[in-house]
Amino acid sequence: MTTIIPPTNCPCCDSILELVNEQLFCRNTKCPAQWSKKLESFSSSLKIKGLGPATIEKLGVESLPELYELTVSDVQDRLGSQRLAEKLVDELEKSKSSKLVDILPAFSIPLIGRSASQKLCDSISHIEEISENSCTEAGIGPKASANLVNFMEKI
């Protein structure tokens, strides 16, 4: 019988992997593979057309602010097409007017999905109103509230 030896390091960023409930996790928040998947999820949640895996790789952005600071010229330089660049920048502009109930789940905050977002948005109307107290009043559990408040403190 062959013994399978699990990897000890992330194949993308070489960080030490953590074993949790028989699953391996890379906890490096700067891991390019994690960032790419989070950006794909963000794009899908906000229905940003043209921002799929291949485009994300070509753009090479490392943060959401960097993504939203891209100009048509920047995108054209990276994608090689004026038409695609204009469409993508237009899609990014449209996404800026997304509702808070759609934006919160797009950030991939653990335990903050559509349901928690809806509960919270039934109680508040602006992202700056998010606090531990507003989360508790909305009926969001302590772990989800802590995750959201910690996320808000980092942005």
N, C-alpha and C positions, 0 to 999 in steps of 0.2 A: 504494500500500500504506500502511495506517495503522500508525503506530508506537505501540506501547503503552508508556506511561510508568508504571513501577511506583511505588507510593506510597513516601514516605520516612519517614512517621510513622504510628504505630499509630492506627487509626480510633477506638479506644476511649479511650486515655489520652494520645495525642499524643507518646509517646516516639519517639525515633529508632529505626527498624527496622534490623536487622542482616541482611545477605545472607549465607547459608551454603548452599553447594551449590545455588544457584539457588532457594532458598526464603528468604522473609522471616520474621524472628523479632522479636518484641517481648521485650526482656530486662528490662522493668520488673517486678520481683517484686510490685509493688503494683497492677498493671494489673487493673482490675475484671473484664475479660473472662477473663483467665487464672484469677483467683481463682474465678470462677463455674464454669468448666469443671473446675478441680481439686476444688471442692466437690461437683460432680455426680459426678465419678469416685469420690471418697471415699464418697459416699452409695451409689453403685451397688456398690462393692467390699464394703461392710459391710452391704449389703442393708437400708438405712434407708428404709422405705416412707414415701412422702409428701414426700420431700425432692428434688423435681425442679426443673427450671429456673425455673418460675413461682414456686414457693415460695421458692426461694433468692433470687430477685429481691425478693420482698416482704419477706423477713426482713431483708435488708440487712446481714447480719453480715460482718465483715471478717477473722475468724480462727476457727480451730477452738475455742480456749478460749471465745470469745464465743458461738459456737453452743451449746456445752455448758453455758453459764451461763444460757441462756434459761429463763425460767419459763413455766408455762402461761399466765399473765397476759400476759407479753411477747409470746408467740406469738399469742395471741388478739387482742391489740391490732393486730398486723401482718397477720394473716390474716383477722380478722373472724369467726372461728368457734371457739366453745368446744370442740366435738367434735373438729375438726381439730387444734386446739392440744393437746388431751390426747393424741390419738393420736401426734402428732409427738414430743412430749416423752417418751412411753412408748417410742417407737422409738429415740430418742436414748439413753435409759437402757439399753435392751437392747444397743445397740451397744457400750456400755462394757465388756461382758463378752465381747467378741470375742476370739478367739485371736490371739496375736502373729503367727502365720503369715498371718493375714488382714489384720491391721492394717498391717503394713509396706508391702505393695504399695498400700494405700489412700492412702498419703501422696504418691504420685506422685513418688517419688525416682528420678531418672534411673538406669537399669540395675538397679533393684531391683523385680523383678516376682515372680510366684509361685515361679518356680524358685529364684531367689536367696534368697527369703524361706524357702522350705522347707529349703534347704541350711543356712541359718543357724539355723533353729529346731530342726533335728536336733541342733545342737551346744549351743544355749543355751535357757534356759527363761524368761528375763526380759529386758525391753527394756534394763535397766540393765547387762546383761552385754555389750552391743554395744560392740566396740572394734575397732581395726584388727587386733589379734591374733586375736580371735574370728572375724572375717570371713575372715582368711587361713586359719585352721584349718578353717573350714567349706568352703573351696575357692572362695570368691568372689574374683573378679579385683580387681586394684589400683584400677581406675577406679571400679567399683561400690562397693568398700570405702570409697574416699575420699568418694564421694557420700553414702554412708550415715553415715559418721562425721561429716562436715561437717553433715549434717542434724541429727544427734543433738546436736551442739555448739550448734546454734541454738535448740533447744527447751528 
